[in-house]
Amino acid sequence: MFMAAVIITRIQDEHGTHLGFAHVNRDITAQCEASSALRVCDRALASLTQGVCITDCSLPDNPIVYANEAFASLAGYTLDECI
């Protein structure tokens, strides 16, 4: 069993007469598994009582790209204000 993304397209001639369907199936199992693992990590970081923030040093001013509630509370800001 695998997860799939399916695209189905109606095929018609120049007069609009229905000729059939074309379909493309794509196995997205790996993407679904990676997404699931990412959700687990995100929940783990969010539930920590220690403040955590992640910055992107490749961008100007090294902006915060992730902060958990504990960090926002320590900093005295809301999560929206931190990011």
Backbone as a ProteinNet text record, in pm:
[ID]
protein_1_A
[PRIMARY]
MFMAAVIITRIQDEHGTHLGFAHVNRDITAQCEASSALRVCDRALASLTQGVCITDCSLPDNPIVYANEAFASLAGYTLDECI
[TERTIARY]
84.5	0	89.5	48	123.4	27.9	76	-1.3	24.3	-80.5	-65.4	-137	-79.1	-146	-190.8	-316.4	-372.2	-429.3	-392.7	-447.6	-520.8	-647.5	-727.6	-772.8	-748.3	-783	-875.3	-982.8	-1076.4	-1014.3	-1022.7	-969.4	-1087.6	-1081.3	-1187.4	-1126.2	-1201.4	-1152.5	-1183.1	-1151	-1169.6	-1316.1	-1408.9	-1551.8	-1609.6	-1525.6	-1571.4	-1625.1	-1612.7	-1660.7	-1566.3	-1624.1	-1544.9	-1479.4	-1346.7	-1272.3	-1225.3	-1209.6	-1161	-1095.1	-1015.2	-945.1	-797.2	-714.8	-572.4	-549.4	-463.5	-436.1	-287.9	-244.2	-106.6	-114.1	-48.1	-38.3	104.1	117	250	256.2	355.8	375.2	428.2	350.4	391.3	413.3	441	462.6	575.9	689	804.5	771.4	698.1	661.2	567.5	474.2	380.7	454	549	626.4	712.4	774.4	856	769.7	651.9	559.8	517	491.8	453.1	566.2	688	803.5	823.6	802.5	815.9	711.8	588.7	484.4	521.6	581.1	623.8	731	829.4	935.6	878.9	786.9	726.8	651.5	575.2	503	600.5	711.9	811.4	873.6	912.1	970.1	869.2	745.3	642.6	610.8	625.7	587.2	699.4	819.9	930.4	901.7	943.6	929	1046.9	1155.1	1268.6	1240.4	1286.2	1267.6	1357.1	1299	1373.8	1344.2	1449.7	1430.4	1533.7	1494.4	1582.3	1590.3	1711.5	1730.9	1789.2	1774.4	1829.8	1947.4	2067	2186.6	2223.2	2150.8	2178.5	2104.5	2014.8	1938.5	1992.3	1974.1	2018.7	1951.3	2025.7	1979.3	1948.1	1981.3	1966.2	1827.6	1718.1	1583.4	1543.5	1457.4	1401.4	1300	1315.4	1221.7	1133.9	1170.8	1088.5	1112.1	1006.1	1015.2	900	924.1	814.5	753.4	644.3	573.3	662.9	746.1	833.7	930.6	984.6	1074.2	999.1	880.4	801.6	771.2	736.9	707.2	830.3	945.5	1070.3	1106.9	1082.9	1118.1	1015.4	895.9	793.3	716.3	714.6	642.8	543.1	454.7	369.7	451.6	404.6	474.2	480	370.4	367.9	472.1	491.2	590.5	732.8	753.8	888.5	934.2	840.5	879.5	859.4
-117.1	0	124	227.4	352	468.9	586.2	709.8	760.2	809.4	854.4	986.2	1066.8	1186.4	1150.9	1173.2	1133.3	1256.5	1271	1378.5	1311.5	1345.9	1290.4	1405.1	1391	1495.6	1438.1	1509.4	1468.5	1500.9	1408.5	1429.8	1441	1544.1	1565.2	1606.6	1587.7	1628.5	1776.6	1824.8	1968.1	2010.9	1916.7	1948.2	1934.9	1897.2	1881.9	1744.3	1650.6	1514.9	1443.7	1386.1	1315.7	1191.9	1184.3	1070.1	974.4	1025.1	941.4	1025.5	959.9	1027.8	990.9	1082.6	1055.9	1073.9	990.3	1005.2	986.3	1054	1042.7	1009	902.4	863.9	889.8	949.2	975.5	922.9	842.3	787.4	899	934.2	1040.7	986.2	855.7	791.8	859.9	883.8	943.8	1082.9	1162.8	1296.6	1290.7	1195.8	1181.4	1140.2	1048	1005.3	1118.6	1195.6	1308.7	1414.9	1438.2	1535.2	1491.3	1363.1	1309.3	1326.1	1295.7	1311.2	1457	1546.4	1689.5	1736.4	1686	1721.4	1674.8	1555.8	1505.1	1596.1	1633.8	1724.3	1858.9	1911.7	2040.7	2035.1	1926.9	1911.7	1900.9	1829.9	1814.4	1949.2	2026.6	2159.1	2251.7	2247.2	2335.1	2301.8	2175	2135.2	2149.6	2183	2200.8	2315.8	2299.6	2410.3	2506.5	2462.5	2551	2635.2	2758.2	2845.3	2803.8	2793.3	2755.2	2856.1	2906.3	2986.4	2942.6	2948.2	2911.5	3031.8	3067.6	3182	3135.9	3219.4	3189.2	3282.1	3230.5	3314.6	3341.9	3279.8	3308	3432.7	3485.3	3605.1	3726.7	3845.1	3966.2	3979.6	4024.6	4047.7	3920	3802	3675.6	3662.8	3666.2	3669.3	3537.5	3546.9	3428.9	3368	3239.3	3170	3071.4	3041.1	2955.2	2993.8	2996.8	3015.1	2938.7	2880	2812.7	2907.6	2865.6	2949.2	2986.6	2892.4	2919.9	3033.4	3035.4	3144.6	3277.1	3276.5	3399.9	3451.9	3363.4	3403.6	3463.1	3399.2	3451.3	3588.4	3603.5	3728.1	3838.7	3799.8	3899.5	3940.2	3854.4	3882.8	3770.3	3795.7	3688.1	3612.4	3493.5	3418.9	3496.4	3564.6	3642.8	3754.5	3814.4	3921.9	3867.8	3744.7	3686.5	3655.1	3611.6	3566.5	3677.4
0	0	0	-71.7	-74.8	-90.6	-53.6	-71.1	-212.7	-278	-416.3	-438.1	-524.9	-576.4	-717.1	-746.6	-875.7	-946.4	-1073.3	-1156.6	-1271.9	-1289.1	-1398.1	-1487.1	-1616	-1712.3	-1819.6	-1846.6	-1951.5	-2087.2	-2180	-2314.9	-2411.1	-2495.1	-2593.3	-2726.3	-2833.1	-2964.2	-2985.6	-3106.5	-3136.1	-3134.3	-3138	-3133.9	-2993.1	-2899.8	-2762	-2728.7	-2822.3	-2797.7	-2701.2	-2599.8	-2499.1	-2560.2	-2546.4	-2599.9	-2490	-2371.2	-2262.2	-2155.2	-2073.1	-1964.8	-1969	-1924.8	-1903	-1753.4	-1698.2	-1555.9	-1528	-1423.4	-1376	-1227.9	-1188.1	-1047	-1000.9	-884.4	-829.8	-687.2	-657.4	-523	-432.8	-330.6	-238.2	-97.2	-87.5	43.6	120	53.9	122	174.2	95	138.6	259.2	258.3	371	497.7	484.6	600.4	654	565.7	609.4	677.7	623.9	683.5	822.1	838.6	968.8	1069.8	1030.2	1118.9	1157.4	1062.6	1089.8	1191.3	1180.6	1277.8	1417.9	1428.3	1558.8	1617.7	1536.7	1584.4	1625.6	1546.7	1577.3	1710.4	1732.6	1859.4	1976.4	1954.7	2061	2096.8	1997.6	2024.6	2091.8	2045.4	2099.9	2245.1	2284	2419.2	2521.6	2477.6	2572.3	2667.7	2793.1	2888.5	2878.3	2813.2	2789.4	2665	2668.8	2553.8	2438	2319.2	2200.1	2089.6	2026.6	1906	1803.8	1678.4	1567.6	1475.6	1438.8	1350.6	1217.9	1116	984.2	958.8	983.3	969.9	824.4	730	589.2	541	624.2	588.6	662.6	605	673.9	810.3	908.3	1045.1	1121.6	1066	1137.7	1202.8	1123.9	1182.6	1248.9	1348.6	1413.8	1317.7	1289.5	1200.6	1277.2	1401.4	1486.5	1631.7	1708.7	1853.5	1916.7	2033.6	2102.5	2205.9	2266.3	2364.2	2481.3	2525.7	2639.1	2606.5	2485.5	2446.1	2443.5	2383.9	2376.8	2516.3	2607.4	2745	2812	2794.6	2851.9	2793.6	2664.1	2595.9	2622.4	2670.4	2697	2572.8	2472.2	2347.6	2316.3	2221.9	2169.4	2064.2	2027	1922	1792.2	1756.9	1633.2	1637.2	1753.4	1763.7	1756.9	1798.8	1795.8	1654.2	1572.2	1439.4	1337.5
[MASK]
+++++++++++++++++++++++++++++++++++++++++++++++++++++++++++++++++++++++++++++++++++

